[in-house]
Amino acid sequence: MTTANSKELKIGGGFLVFGQGFQAVLAFAVNLVLVRYIFPEEFGRFAIILAGASIVYTILSPRLNILIIRKAEADLDGATKDIYFSALAYETVVATLIIFLWMAATNSLGQWEAMLVLAVGLRHWTGVNRAFFERSMPFRKLAIIETGASMVGHLAALGLVLMGGGWVVLFVREMIVSIIGLLGLWKIGGLTWRTIQPLSWTDMRTLFAEARGGWLDGVLEGSFQRLTILLASLIGGEATAGYFFQAQRLAIVPHQIISPITDRIMAVWFGRTEDRWRRRAGRNRVLIYMFFPLFVAGVLTVLFAEPVIPWLFGETWAPIVDIVIALSGMLVFLSLFETLKSYCLTARHAHKILVGRAVQYAGLFFMTALGFTSLMHADISLGLGLSVAYSASFIVVLFLLLKDEKTWESVSGDEQQ
């Protein structure tokens, strides 16, 4: 990577981090108003539909964005772009139809529910398509577009709820953000348009072979946090799902702020840095820089959640205090794990992330099972399950990487001798 590219990466990364921080603060502030007008069960219904739709898109997506970003420049020719673009179109259409059929069969398909599904599908298509443009690391432009879309959506929701829009504003907000994001990407020339063509069995086998590790990780990752919302609804219905949805939103605020680093900047940097020693050193520096502020944030959450949350949200939302405290481990380790995930997927260590995902699910289900005993409340056990899941999976994946790297060092030392 040239010095000019490195400088642009730092500047663009700064824009992304600032933009994401602004979005997180704005979303938090607007949410403080929404919770005064929208009941927990109404938030819960929105969260359940959003979680179910997102899981379907996740299952049917082979993580084409990862394939596009890590593809060597010489290999990403016109024919390959056509295949990726076509596969994206097919997966989006099929997933949307499946969700509509499922909702129709369960008598849960109304106009606002349909709007939410279309918003999620549009955002999915835009996010994957963006990968063609993102390869050149234009993070400054992307930060402006994404921050603008989020700002318009949240301010629209604020205005609508103050005018008596009620729970409907949650659904409208998602569609506004999706449309503005698409139009903004088109305006800066960030959308890629190719010919949609039938995919042969050879094309599909090749895609599956390329995406196998990333797809399985995508399914496990995309289903994980959304699955907790569905579990919360099984435990206590829509109201419990609403409480858990709000608790999760609070716990992931730190990750929202730094996710451009973990999910995008480092993913591109790892994918475009060929020297494995330099790649490893960059990973370790990012992990160290993130750990200490995240740890402090986790401690502050435990100490001050009880007095602060009811004051900010109102007594109606007091039940989320214990859930937020239970989620403090996720607050600390979510971003750290995501950094390792970006490293593993772009450096061809996807199998290690799959081991980490297995550990996550084991930790989640073990702790959740305790909630069905008399040892603790079910929603608290679900929160603790997420904390155990992310902390344990981070430790396991890091151990596997360090073990491999110790072997590299031994082999390199033998070769030099």
KAUR-V774209 format. One record per backbone hydrogen bond with DSSP energy under -1.0 kcal/mol. NH is the residue of the N-H (numbers start at 1). CO is the residue of the C=O. E is the energy in kcal/mol with one decimal. If there is no record, write none. Layout:
NH|CO|E, NH|CO|E
This chain:
6|2|-2.5, 7|3|-2.6, 8|4|-2.4, 9|5|-2.4, 10|6|-2.0, 11|7|-2.4, 12|8|-3.2, 13|9|-2.6, 14|10|-2.2, 15|11|-2.0, 16|12|-2.4, 17|13|-2.7, 18|14|-2.6, 19|15|-3.0, 20|16|-2.8, 21|17|-2.5, 22|18|-2.6, 23|19|-2.4, 24|20|-2.4, 25|21|-2.4, 26|22|-2.7, 27|23|-2.9, 28|24|-2.2, 29|25|-2.5, 30|26|-2.9, 31|27|-2.3, 32|28|-1.4, 34|30|-2.3, 35|31|-2.4, 36|33|-1.3, 37|34|-1.6, 38|34|-2.1, 43|39|-2.1, 44|40|-2.5, 45|41|-2.0, 46|42|-1.8, 47|43|-2.5, 48|44|-2.5, 49|45|-2.1, 50|46|-2.4, 51|47|-2.6, 52|48|-2.6, 53|49|-2.6, 54|50|-2.2, 55|51|-2.0, 56|52|-1.5, 57|53|-2.0, 58|54|-2.2, 59|55|-2.4, 60|56|-2.0, 67|63|-1.5, 68|64|-2.7, 69|65|-2.2, 70|66|-2.2, 76|72|-1.1, 77|75|-1.7, 81|77|-2.3, 82|78|-2.1, 83|79|-1.8, 84|80|-2.4, 85|81|-2.9, 86|82|-2.5, 87|83|-2.6, 88|84|-2.2, 89|85|-1.9, 90|86|-2.5, 91|87|-2.6, 92|88|-2.0, 93|89|-2.1, 94|90|-2.6, 95|91|-2.2, 96|92|-2.0, 97|93|-2.3, 98|94|-2.3, 99|95|-2.2, 100|96|-2.3, 101|97|-2.4, 102|98|-2.4, 103|99|-2.6, 104|100|-2.4, 105|101|-2.3, 106|102|-1.4, 107|104|-1.1, 108|103|-2.8, 114|110|-2.5, 115|111|-1.8, 116|112|-2.0, 117|113|-2.1, 118|114|-2.4, 119|115|-2.2, 120|116|-2.3, 121|117|-2.4, 122|118|-2.6, 123|119|-2.2, 124|120|-2.2, 125|121|-2.4, 126|122|-2.4, 127|123|-2.5, 128|124|-2.0, 129|125|-2.5, 130|126|-2.1, 131|128|-1.5, 132|129|-1.3, 134|130|-2.7, 135|131|-1.2, 136|133|-1.3, 137|134|-2.3, 139|137|-1.3, 142|138|-1.9, 143|139|-2.5, 144|140|-1.7, 145|141|-2.1, 146|142|-2.8, 147|143|-2.4, 148|144|-2.2, 149|145|-2.4, 150|146|-2.2, 151|147|-2.6, 152|148|-2.5, 153|149|-2.2, 154|150|-2.5, 155|151|-2.5, 156|152|-2.2, 157|153|-2.1, 158|154|-2.3, 159|155|-2.5, 160|156|-2.6, 161|157|-2.5, 162|158|-1.9, 163|159|-1.1, 164|161|-1.3, 165|160|-2.7, 169|166|-1.6, 170|167|-1.5, 172|168|-2.1, 173|169|-2.5, 174|170|-1.1, 175|171|-1.4, 176|172|-2.4, 177|173|-2.4, 178|174|-2.0, 179|175|-2.5, 180|176|-2.7, 181|177|-2.1, 182|178|-2.0, 183|179|-2.7, 184|180|-2.5, 185|181|-2.0, 186|182|-2.2, 187|183|-2.3, 188|184|-1.5, 189|186|-1.4, 190|185|-3.1, 204|200|-2.4, 205|201|-2.6, 206|202|-2.4, 207|203|-2.5, 208|204|-2.5, 209|205|-2.5, 210|206|-2.3, 211|207|-2.5, 212|208|-1.3, 215|211|-4.2, 216|212|-2.0, 217|213|-2.1, 218|214|-2.4, 219|215|-2.6, 220|216|-2.4, 221|217|-3.2, 222|218|-3.2, 223|219|-1.8, 227|223|-2.4, 228|224|-1.2, 230|226|-1.6, 231|227|-2.7, 232|228|-2.4, 233|229|-2.0, 234|230|-1.8, 235|231|-2.1, 236|232|-2.4, 237|233|-2.4, 241|237|-2.0, 242|238|-2.3, 243|239|-2.4, 244|240|-2.6, 245|241|-2.4, 246|242|-2.1, 247|243|-2.3, 248|244|-2.6, 249|245|-1.9, 250|246|-1.9, 251|247|-2.2, 252|248|-1.8, 253|250|-1.2, 256|252|-2.6, 257|253|-1.8, 258|254|-1.7, 259|255|-1.7, 261|258|-1.3, 262|258|-1.6, 263|259|-3.1, 265|260|-3.4, 266|261|-2.4, 268|264|-2.6, 269|265|-2.6, 270|266|-3.3, 271|267|-2.1, 272|268|-2.0, 273|269|-1.1, 279|275|-2.3, 280|276|-2.2, 281|277|-2.3, 282|278|-2.2, 283|279|-2.0, 284|280|-2.4, 285|281|-2.1, 286|282|-2.0, 287|283|-2.2, 288|284|-2.1, 289|285|-2.5, 290|286|-1.9, 291|287|-2.0, 294|290|-1.9, 295|291|-2.6, 296|292|-2.2, 297|293|-2.2, 298|294|-2.2, 299|295|-2.2, 300|296|-2.5, 301|297|-1.9, 302|298|-1.8, 303|299|-2.1, 304|300|-2.4, 305|301|-1.6, 308|304|-1.9, 309|305|-2.2, 312|308|-2.2, 313|309|-3.2, 314|310|-1.8, 317|314|-1.6, 318|315|-1.7, 320|317|-1.8, 321|318|-1.9, 324|320|-2.8, 325|321|-2.2, 326|322|-2.1, 327|323|-1.5, 328|325|-1.5, 331|327|-2.0, 332|328|-1.5, 333|329|-2.2, 334|330|-2.4, 337|333|-2.5, 338|334|-2.3, 339|335|-1.8, 340|336|-1.7, 341|337|-2.4, 342|338|-2.4, 343|339|-2.1, 344|340|-2.8, 345|341|-2.7, 346|342|-1.6, 347|343|-1.9, 349|344|-3.8, 352|349|-1.4, 353|349|-1.0, 354|350|-1.8, 355|351|-1.6, 356|352|-2.1, 357|353|-2.7, 358|354|-2.1, 359|355|-2.0, 360|356|-2.2, 361|357|-2.5, 362|358|-2.2, 363|359|-2.6, 364|360|-2.7, 365|361|-2.7, 366|362|-2.2, 367|363|-2.1, 368|364|-2.5, 369|365|-2.1, 370|366|-1.1, 371|368|-1.0, 372|369|-1.3, 373|370|-1.6, 381|377|-2.3, 382|378|-1.8, 383|379|-1.7, 384|380|-2.7, 385|381|-2.0, 386|382|-1.6, 387|383|-1.8, 388|384|-2.9, 389|385|-2.4, 390|386|-2.3, 391|387|-2.1, 392|388|-2.5, 393|389|-2.1, 394|390|-1.9, 395|391|-1.9, 396|392|-2.3, 397|393|-2.5, 398|394|-2.4, 399|395|-2.1, 400|396|-2.2, 401|397|-2.3, 402|398|-2.6, 403|399|-2.1, 404|400|-1.9, 405|401|-2.6, 406|402|-1.8, 407|403|-1.2, 408|404|-2.0, 409|405|-2.2, 410|406|-1.8, 411|407|-2.5, 412|408|-3.0, 413|409|-2.2, 414|410|-2.1, 415|411|-2.3, 416|412|-2.0, 417|413|-1.5
